[in-house]
Amino acid sequence: MIKCAGCQEKEASRLECPKCKKLGIAGSFFCTQDCFKKYWNDHKVIHDIINIAAKAEEEKSATIPPNMRNYAFTGTIRPVYPLSPYREVPKHIQRPDYADDPRGVSACEMAERRTIQVCTPQEIEGIRKVCRLSRDVLDIIASHVRPGITTDELDRICHEECIKRDAYPSPLNYNRFPKSVCTSINEVICHGIPDQRPLVEGDIINLDVSLYHGGFHGDVNGTYPVGKVDEESAELMATTKRSMEAAIAICKPGVAYRDIGNKIEEIIKPKGYGIVRRYTGHGIHHLFHCLPNIAHYGGSKTPGKMEVGHVFTIEPMINLGTENLTHWKDDWTAVTLDGRRSAQFEETILITENGAEILTRYSKNKKKKKKTAGGQAANGVADGDDTPEGAATPTAAQAAQGVESLKVE
């Protein structure tokens, strides 16, 4: 017998509360109309509870774009919209060909030749300059990483620092990417769009900075702890950086490009981490992305060998769990399929006669000169930061010998 929802004694009839029916609350049947009226004040509390819960859920998802409100997120990170207005770049700053294209398409990349470009000494000087500017901007943004700051604020800082250097932020409008830097938090592997979410103590965040200046692109990124992080995340970041350093150290003329992935896998595989296959390193010069493609996993069939004058990035993306990924419905954000964390580090490399030069890194000698008396770097990056600053660029072998452990505050 189904009891009356009012008196809780008599058998319920087919008289159902119309409000409950509208709200989808099952089983609200009463024995008589009089009983329904008598117990109405007590019964309608159920409606209030459901309405409060529904409102809370609506407010919770109000910052999520409509096309993602029913999306099955793999981890805890959620987009927090609305995005800030499009940040303009002054007209006097030289722009890549996609900057003003409605589709964000680079005609030069579409017409890319099928061979790896050997850069001239003049081109190398242009690339070297923009790579150093890119490192400057990354270090400045990283110095602002702290709990409570939003990724949109980090994007504003990046945008303004690019403009100060008469540089265009390469990601802006590239295939319609809406911001000037990629900010990828926790389970986000890459291409995270800066939004209104504040960083939280214990997060890890990858900042991917690229500048266009003097007709050339520079590209560099790093993953940083937000306050104090757990040991698992710290080890993931340290191992990812170590794998990149080891790969850089083998670069020299005649080395097969596939050996980069083999070296990275030597370090990553014993840890049981996943190496992302979907995204690769790439050639870079007057084009943002071009040949060679740099696979970061072992056993790839990547063709080609390194030659003097080749410029490319090495940027392994390493996951705590599976290598598999999926994408949010924003056309960009790549996340781990199991929702576990991911880390990435990137440098731009030039192949020289004697080995390789890390174009996006500075020597420690210059770094010391930039310190203030209190031991703080002039640009706000603390001493002991994972990547040196300065004016001269070390060789890959020098960098491999001088690798510092990732510092977790």
C-alpha positions in Angstrom: 0.0 0.0 0.0 1.3 3.5 -0.9 0.6 5.8 2.0 -0.8 9.3 1.6 2.0 12.0 1.3 0.0 14.2 3.7 -1.4 12.2 6.7 1.0 9.3 6.2 -1.8 7.0 7.4 -4.4 6.3 4.8 -3.9 4.7 1.4 -3.0 7.2 -1.3 -5.4 7.8 -4.1 -4.5 9.0 -7.7 -4.5 12.6 -6.5 -1.0 13.8 -7.3 0.6 17.1 -6.2 0.8 19.2 -9.5 3.9 21.0 -8.3 5.7 17.8 -7.5 4.8 16.5 -10.9 6.2 19.6 -12.6 9.4 19.3 -10.6 9.8 15.6 -11.3 9.3 14.5 -7.7 7.8 11.0 -7.8 5.3 9.5 -5.3 3.5 12.6 -4.1 0.0 11.2 -3.9 -2.7 12.1 -1.4 -5.7 10.3 -0.1 -8.2 13.2 -0.5 -8.3 16.9 -1.6 -9.0 17.9 2.0 -5.9 16.1 3.2 -3.8 17.8 0.4 -5.0 21.2 1.6 -4.5 20.4 5.3 -0.9 19.3 4.9 0.1 21.8 2.2 2.3 24.0 4.3 4.3 21.0 5.5 4.4 19.4 2.1 5.6 22.4 0.1 8.9 22.4 2.0 9.9 19.7 -0.4 9.4 22.1 -3.3 11.6 24.7 -1.6 14.4 22.2 -1.1 14.3 21.1 -4.7 14.2 24.7 -6.0 17.2 25.6 -3.8 19.2 22.7 -5.1 18.3 23.4 -8.7 19.3 27.1 -8.2 22.6 26.1 -6.7 23.3 23.7 -9.6 22.3 26.4 -12.1 24.7 28.9 -10.4 27.4 26.3 -10.4 27.2 25.8 -14.2 26.4 29.5 -15.0 30.1 30.1 -15.7 30.4 27.1 -18.0 29.6 27.8 -21.7 26.2 26.3 -22.7 27.9 23.8 -25.1 29.9 22.3 -22.3 27.2 22.1 -19.5 26.5 18.5 -20.3 30.1 17.6 -21.1 31.6 14.7 -19.1 34.7 16.4 -17.7 37.5 14.0 -17.0 39.0 15.8 -14.0 38.2 18.6 -11.6 39.1 21.7 -13.7 36.2 23.6 -15.2 36.1 26.6 -17.6 35.0 29.8 -15.9 33.4 32.2 -18.4 32.8 34.8 -19.7 36.2 35.3 -21.3 37.6 38.8 -21.1 37.3 41.0 -24.3 39.8 40.4 -27.1 43.1 42.1 -26.4 44.2 44.4 -29.2 47.7 44.7 -30.5 48.9 48.2 -31.6 49.0 48.5 -35.4 52.7 49.5 -35.4 53.7 46.1 -34.2 54.6 43.7 -37.0 52.1 40.8 -37.2 52.2 37.3 -38.6 50.0 36.6 -41.6 47.2 34.9 -39.6 46.8 37.8 -37.1 44.0 39.6 -39.1 42.6 36.5 -40.9 39.0 35.8 -39.8 39.8 32.1 -39.7 43.2 32.6 -38.1 44.8 30.7 -40.9 48.5 31.2 -41.9 48.7 31.2 -45.7 52.5 30.8 -45.4 52.1 27.6 -43.3 49.5 26.3 -45.8 52.2 26.7 -48.6 54.9 25.2 -46.5 57.6 23.3 -48.3 58.1 19.6 -47.6 61.7 19.9 -46.5 63.2 21.3 -43.3 64.5 24.8 -43.7 68.2 25.5 -43.1 68.3 28.9 -41.6 70.9 31.5 -42.6 73.1 33.3 -40.1 70.9 36.4 -40.5 67.7 34.4 -39.9 69.3 32.7 -36.8 70.1 36.1 -35.3 66.4 37.1 -35.7 65.2 33.8 -34.2 67.7 34.1 -31.3 66.5 37.5 -30.4 62.8 36.6 -30.4 63.6 33.4 -28.4 65.3 35.5 -25.7 62.3 37.9 -25.6 60.0 34.8 -25.2 62.1 33.6 -22.3 61.9 37.1 -20.7 58.1 37.1 -20.9 57.7 33.6 -19.6 59.9 34.3 -16.6 57.9 37.5 -15.8 54.5 35.7 -16.0 55.8 32.8 -13.9 56.9 35.2 -11.2 53.2 36.1 -10.8 52.0 32.5 -10.3 50.3 32.3 -6.9 47.1 31.1 -5.3 44.2 33.5 -6.2 45.4 34.9 -9.4 43.3 34.1 -12.5 44.7 32.8 -15.7 43.0 35.7 -17.4 45.2 38.0 -15.3 48.3 36.0 -16.4 47.1 36.5 -20.0 46.9 40.2 -19.5 50.5 40.3 -18.1 51.7 38.3 -21.1 49.9 40.5 -23.6 51.3 43.7 -22.1 54.8 42.3 -21.8 54.8 41.3 -25.5 53.7 44.8 -26.5 56.4 46.4 -24.4 58.9 44.4 -26.5 57.3 45.4 -29.9 56.3 41.8 -30.2 53.0 40.1 -31.3 51.8 37.2 -29.0 52.0 34.3 -31.4 49.0 32.3 -30.1 46.5 35.3 -30.5 44.1 34.4 -33.3 46.3 31.5 -34.5 43.6 29.2 -35.8 41.3 31.5 -33.8 42.9 30.9 -30.4 41.3 33.7 -28.4 44.2 34.6 -26.0 47.9 35.6 -25.9 49.2 32.6 -23.8 48.2 29.0 -23.2 47.5 28.2 -19.5 47.1 24.5 -18.8 46.3 23.5 -15.3 46.5 20.0 -13.7 44.8 17.5 -16.1 44.9 20.0 -19.0 47.7 18.8 -21.2 48.0 21.8 -23.5 46.2 24.7 -25.2 44.3 25.8 -22.1 42.4 29.0 -22.6 42.9 31.7 -19.9 39.7 32.5 -18.1 38.3 33.6 -14.8 39.3 30.6 -12.7 41.7 31.6 -9.9 44.7 29.3 -9.2 44.4 27.2 -6.1 47.1 26.1 -3.7 48.4 22.7 -4.9 47.6 23.3 -8.6 50.3 22.9 -11.3 50.2 25.2 -14.3 51.9 25.1 -17.7 52.6 28.5 -19.3 53.2 28.3 -23.0 54.6 31.6 -24.3 55.4 32.4 -28.0 56.3 35.8 -29.4 56.6 37.1 -33.0 59.2 39.8 -33.5 61.3 40.9 -36.5 59.6 38.4 -38.7 60.3 35.3 -36.5 58.6 33.3 -33.8 60.1 32.1 -30.5 58.5 29.3 -28.4 59.1 28.2 -24.8 57.1 26.8 -21.9 57.4 25.5 -18.4 55.2 23.9 -15.7 55.1 25.6 -12.3 53.8 24.7 -8.8 51.1 26.9 -7.3 52.2 27.2 -3.7 53.0 23.8 -2.2 52.2 20.8 -4.3 52.1 17.1 -3.5 55.1 14.9 -4.0 53.5 13.1 -7.0 53.1 16.3 -8.9 56.6 17.5 -8.0 58.1 14.3 -9.3 56.1 14.5 -12.5 57.4 18.0 -13.2 61.0 17.1 -12.3 60.9 14.0 -14.5 59.3 15.7 -17.4 62.0 18.4 -17.3 64.8 15.9 -17.0 63.5 14.0 -20.0 63.6 17.2 -22.1 67.1 18.0 -20.9 68.3 14.5 -21.8 66.8 14.8 -25.3 68.4 18.2 -25.9 71.8 16.8 -24.8 71.9 14.3 -27.7 71.1 16.9 -30.4 73.8 17.5 -33.0 74.3 17.2 -36.7 73.6 13.7 -38.1 71.3 12.6 -35.2 68.0 11.1 -36.3 65.0 13.1 -35.2 63.4 9.8 -34.0 66.2 9.5 -31.4 64.7 12.4 -29.4 61.6 10.3 -28.6 63.7 7.3 -27.8 65.8 9.2 -25.3 62.7 10.7 -23.6 61.1 7.3 -23.3 64.2 5.9 -21.6 63.5 8.3 -18.7 59.7 8.3 -18.7 58.9 4.6 -19.2 60.5 3.4 -15.8 58.2 5.8 -14.0 55.1 4.4 -15.6 54.0 7.8 -17.0 52.2 8.3 -20.3 53.8 10.1 -23.1 51.3 12.2 -25.2 51.5 11.2 -28.9 48.9 13.4 -30.3 51.0 16.6 -30.1 54.6 17.0 -31.1 57.5 19.4 -31.2 57.9 21.3 -34.4 60.1 23.4 -36.6 59.9 27.2 -36.0 61.4 30.3 -37.7 59.3 32.7 -39.8 56.6 30.0 -39.5 55.0 29.2 -36.1 54.7 25.5 -36.9 56.5 23.6 -39.6 58.9 20.7 -40.3 60.5 18.8 -38.6 57.8 17.1 -36.5 59.4 16.0 -33.2 57.8 12.8 -31.7 58.4 12.5 -27.9 57.8 8.8 -27.7 60.1 5.9 -28.5 60.0 3.8 -31.6 58.5 6.4 -33.9 59.1 6.5 -37.6 59.8 10.2 -37.7 62.0 10.8 -40.8 65.1 13.0 -41.2 68.3 13.9 -39.5 69.5 17.1 -37.8 71.6 19.5 -39.9 73.4 22.7 -39.0 70.8 25.5 -39.2 67.8 23.5 -38.3 65.6 25.2 -35.6 62.9 23.3 -33.7 61.2 22.7 -30.4 61.4 19.8 -27.9 58.4 19.9 -25.7 57.4 16.5 -24.1 53.9 16.3 -22.6 54.0 13.7 -19.8 50.9 12.4 -17.9 50.7 10.7 -14.5 48.4 8.1 -16.0 47.3 7.2 -19.5 48.8 8.8 -22.6 45.3 9.1 -24.1 43.5 12.4 -24.2 40.2 14.1 -25.1 39.2 17.7 -25.8 36.8 20.1 -24.3 34.2 21.5 -26.6 36.0 24.8 -27.0 38.1 23.6 -30.0 41.3 23.8 -28.0 41.7 22.5 -24.5 43.3 19.0 -24.4 42.9 17.0 -21.2 44.0 13.6 -19.9 41.4 10.9 -20.5 41.7 9.7 -16.9 41.7 13.1 -15.3 45.2 12.7 -13.8 47.8 15.5 -14.0 50.1 16.4 -16.9 53.3 18.4 -17.2 55.3 19.9 -20.0 58.6 21.8 -20.6 59.7 23.3 -23.9 62.8 24.9 -25.4 63.7 26.1 -28.9 66.8 24.4 -30.2 69.3 25.4 -33.0 71.6 22.8 -34.5 75.2 24.1 -34.7 78.4 22.6 -36.0 79.4 21.6 -32.5 76.0 20.3 -31.2 73.0 22.4 -30.3 72.2 25.8 -28.8 69.2 26.4 -26.6 67.9 29.6 -28.0 65.3 30.1 -25.3 67.7 29.9 -22.3 70.2 32.3 -20.8 73.5 31.7 -19.1 73.8 31.8 -15.3 76.6 34.4 -15.4 74.1 37.0 -16.7 71.5 35.8 -14.2 73.8 36.7 -11.3 74.3 40.2 -12.7 70.5 40.6 -12.8 70.1 39.9 -9.1 69.5 42.6 -6.6 71.3 42.8 -3.3 68.5 40.9 -1.7 69.0 37.9 -4.0 65.8 38.6 -6.0 66.0 38.6 -9.8 65.3 41.9 -11.4 62.3 40.6 -13.2 60.8 39.1 -10.1 61.9 35.4 -10.6 63.5 34.1 -7.5 67.0 32.7 -7.3 67.0 28.9 -7.9 64.2 29.0 -10.5 64.3 26.0 -12.8 65.5 27.9 -15.9 68.5 30.2 -15.9 68.3 33.8 -17.2 70.9 36.0 -18.8 72.4 37.2 -22.1 74.5 34.4 -23.5 73.0 31.1 -24.6 74.7 27.8 -23.5 75.1 24.7 -25.6 72.9 21.7 -25.0 75.8 19.8 -23.4 76.4 22.7 -21.0 72.8 22.8 -20.1 72.6 19.1 -19.5 75.5 19.3 -17.1 74.0 22.3 -15.2 70.4 21.0 -14.8 68.9 22.1 -11.5 66.3 20.1 -9.6 62.8 21.6 -9.9 62.2 23.7 -6.8 58.9 23.2 -5.0 58.1 25.8 -2.4 
